[in-house]
Amino acid sequence: MSAVLRPDAHLIAGVDEAGRGPLAGPVVVAAVILDPLRRIAGLADSKILGERQREHLFDRIRAEALAFSVVIVEVEEIEQRNILQATLAGMGRALDQLDPAPVHALIDGNQRPKAAPCGITTVVDGDAMEPAIMAASILAKVTRDRLLVELDRAHPGYGFSRHKGYPTPEHLAALERLGPSPVHRRSFAPVRRIIERGLFP
């Protein structure tokens, strides 16, 4: 006897984030439900795509997906909750904002939000295997990269537009010279150590 598919069985969301590792700026979480009738060629893990490829796919995903949402988790929430819990809370909010609502979600990694509007399957290295997670990773990364360019203008001298807040030698040297900006994550060890030395407030 053949299985009977639910009429909404195609409403599977992919979820991914960008920015858990940086010392500054928000985490960005995206959720995407792809349209099975409008396949998007070239989807891949955002980390292996070039900037022009990501920008092109960003526009395609927004135009052709059945639904997408992007949630910005600000530094204040990261400091309050910790980076993991803030990211998971953002994932729950991203799923809540999808319209139509998903019947299930595939989340990159091995952690899941406590509150979600649907069932969840975690997929380790999902951004290399699941097209919907790949699409979410692209939306999250492009959105965050653009935000860090804006933060570079607001807080010059740190090089945010180049390293996107990651702990590169350039960024660490700027922290030593300038001290933390308002968008630095003060609970992260390299930033906290500078504060504990008492050189900057």
N, C-alpha and C positions, 0 to 999 in steps of 0.2 A: 504494500500500500504506500503510495507516494505521500510525502509530507505536504501539508497545505501551508503555504507561506502567508504570514500576516500581510495585509495590504500596506502596512507601514514598515515592513521589514527592511527597507532600504534606508531608513532614517538612523544610520549608524554614525555617530560623531567621532572624530579624531580630536585629541586634545594634546597640546604640548606647550612648553614655556620657553622663554628666552631670558637669560639674565640671572640665574641663581648664583653663579660664581663671582660676578664682579664685586668691587668694593664700593661702587656708587651707582645711583640711579635705581629705577624701579625694576621689578620683575614684570614681564608681560606674558599673559596667558592667552592662548587662542583656542577656539573650538570650531570645527568645520564639519558640515555634512555635505559630502560631495554628491553631485547628481550623476547617477549611473548612466544616464543617457547623454551626458556631456563630459566625456573623459578629457582630462587635462594632461597633455603630453609634457614630459620633462620633469614631473614631480620627483623630488628626492629630498634627502635630509638637507635642511637649509645650510648646515655647516660645510657641506661639500660643494655647494653652488657658488658661483661667482656673484658679485653684487648685481650686475646687469641681469643675470638670469633670475635672481630672486625678485628684483623689481618687476620684471616682466610677468613672472608667475604670480606675484602679489596681486596685480591687476586682473589677471585671468581668474584667479580663485574668487576674488570679490565679485566678479561679473558672472561667473558660471556655477558657483556652488549653490546648493539648495538653501543653505543657511550658514552664517558664520557670526562669530562674536569675538571681540578682543577686550580683555580686561587688563587694566594697568594697576598693579599692586605697588603702592607708593612706599617710599623708604620708611615712613612712620609706622606702617603696618608691619613691615619686615622686622623693625626693631621691637615692636610690641609682641609679636607672635613668635618670632624666629623665622629663618628663611624657609624652612620646609613647611611649617604650618601656614605661613602666609601664601606660599605657592599653592598649596592644596586648597586653601580657601578661595583663591582666585580661580582655580579650576572648577570648583563648584559653582561659582558665580557665572563663569563663562558658559557652562552647560545650562544654567537657569535662563540665560538670555537668548538661547537659540529658539528660532521660530521658523519652521515647525520644531516642536520639541523632539529630542532624540528618543528612540526606544532603547538604545544601548550606547555606551561610550567605550572607546579604546583609548587608554591613557598611556603615554610613553613613560617607561620606568616601572618601578615596583611598588609605588605608593599610591593610595587613592584618597580622595577627599571624604571626610566623614559625612557630609551632606551633599547629595546629588539627586537630580530629578529622575534618574534612570539607573539601570544596572551598569556595572563597570567591569571591564577586563583590563588589567594592567599588562603591558607588553614591553618587556625589556628590549631596548634597541628598536622600538616600534617606529621611530622616525626613519629607519632604514628599510622597513618592511611594509608598513601600512600606508597606502596613499592618503587617507584622511589625516593621519598623524603628520605625514610629510607636509600636507597643505597647512595644517595648524602651525607647524614649526616655521614655515615661511612667513605666515602672517605675523607671528609673534616676533621673529627676528627683525623683519623689515620695520615693523612698528617701533621696536625698541631702538634700533639703530638710528632711526629718524629722531626719536626723542633725545638720544644722547648728543646728536648734532645740535639740537636746540639747547641742551644743558651746557654745551661747550660755549655757546654764545653768552649764556647767562652767567657762567662761572669760568672765565678764561684763565688759561695758564696750566690747566691739568691735562689737556689733550684728549678730552672725552670723545671728540669726533673721530679720533684715530683709534684709540684702544677700547672705546665703548665701556670704560669703567673697569676693565679687567686689570689684574695686578701686574702689568708690564713694568720693566725697568723705568721707562719714561714716567709712568703713573706714580710709582713708588718714590721716584726722585722728586716729583712735583709735590707729593704729600709731605716729604721731608722739608721742602722749601716753603710751602704755603700753608701747611696744616690742612685739616679737613674742611671741606665746603659743607653747606647745609644739605647737600644731597649725598654725602658719604654715609655709609653704613657703619656707625660708630661701634657696633657690637662685633664687627669683623676684625680678626686679630691684627692685621697690619695697621688698620686705622686706630684700633684701641691702644696698641702699643705706643703710638705717637702721642695720643692724648694722655696716657699714663706717665709719660716722661715730663709732663707739665709745661711743655713749650708752647702749647696752644690750648685755648679754652675748649 
